[in-house]
Amino acid sequence: MMKDLFDRYYENKGPLGKWAELAEGYFVFPKLEGPISNRMHFKGKEVITWSVNDYLGLANHPEVRKVDAEAAAEYGSAYPMGARMMSGHTDLHEQLERELAQFVMKESAYLLNFGYQGILSTIDTLVGKDDVIVYDVDAHACVVDGVRLHLGKRFTYKHNDIESLEKNIQRAQKVAEQTGGGILVISEGVFGMRGEQGKLKEIAALKGKYKFRFLVDDAHGFGTLGKNGAGAGIEQGIQNEIDVYFATFAKSMASTGAFIAADKEIIDYLRYNMRSQMFAKSLQMQLVKGALKRLDMVRSQPEFKAKLWENVNALQNGLKANGFDIGKTQSCVTPVYLKGSIPEAMALVKDLRENHGIFCSIVVYPVIPKGLILLRLIPTASHTLEDVNETIEGFASIREKLENGTYKRISQVFLAAVK
Ligand SMILES: Cc1ncc(COP(=O)(O)O)c(C=O)c1O
């Protein structure tokens, strides 16, 4: 019997939606208020903010705010209207693309309105049904969703596992030999959840043995790694081997928008074929001018990156010295792994926020294995060593309560009340 399409949404709200009643406004869709900085307000209380990707602390920098405000006053938020190809093209879009390309050492670059749909569409444009994609199983949702558009074969390889990658390239090669297609390998520069860098150097080395093209999503590496923050490929010395480099403005650049960079002919191909840009409005001028200013600061003021890393090292070394498991991070992303159930994790995060003034993101099953709690901290240049020390003290206190069963008891009372 036929159903109303919406019936199932009433019955099953999805893996995260089922927690909505307990979590909404607190664990999900929380409202962090006040200017973006190391300390913001949550439910009226000041909290140290460890969940905002403003790595270089540019979001609220007075010079950045001034340029943003002036650009908004001059252009409003409409200009230019239309897609780049039709009526939304300007000299400043071109200038930003030239400067971005030069910064990441590529011939050419192209702006994207959002990182998520931009990379999705890049993947869609780069491959046809005869081609094969091989990608890291832990790649960000935007890569996964880009691959979902692909009409041909795709293989995942085990996270950052070069042996598994090689096996899958061999499988891909067999397919491509039959179809007459090519192979696209995709990794992240920095894996945003756990903080490991992609093994870009090892992946690039496989190019000596196999024929493939290499796309890197460097959302978290841009601004934070490499000389002057030019990214993970430059940090690992293999930028030349990355065929298509992607970064978003949503993190170190503290804005909205993104770009891809590659050889000129590839960018030209993408400009004429990428549906997300051909059929969507151009990035508005306020964002373009704001990005030019931010790029200039990233490039010419290494002190932001230096301060960021001072905080990263203080936080990561402090957590390790206090016996916390921070996994294998090789970037600013700082995961803290604890053992516990989802209700315990909720009680623990509530304690962190209410009693220790620490606001960080919480990740639980199904994103990580059952029984683990991942607290994810994003240090930025705007944090202070005092923030770091207070946080480490807060973490020591919550670990003790987790281990002595305090959160288990609280969560049982809490769950019984909700039932
Ligand atoms: C690894 C990665 N790629 C892509 C994106 C998407 O970028 P945007 O926020 O510009 O859509 C994000 C999140 O912002 C990300 O973490």
The ligand as a Gaussian input file, in Angstrom:
#p B3LYP/6-31G(d) Opt

LIG

0 1
 C       37.156000      19.010000       5.200000
 C       36.083000      19.975000       4.786000
 N       35.816000      20.143000       3.477000
 C       34.863000      20.982000       3.064000
 C       34.101000      21.711000       3.948000
 C       32.984000      22.562000       3.437000
 O       33.325000      23.903000       3.356000
 P       32.201000      25.046000       3.436000
 O       31.887000      25.271000       4.862000
 O       32.875000      26.216000       2.762000
 O       31.007000      24.591000       2.665000
 C       34.342000      21.580000       5.324000
 C       33.575000      22.343000       6.322000
 O       33.476000      23.516000       6.368000
 C       35.368000      20.692000       5.750000
 O       35.637000      20.522000       7.048000

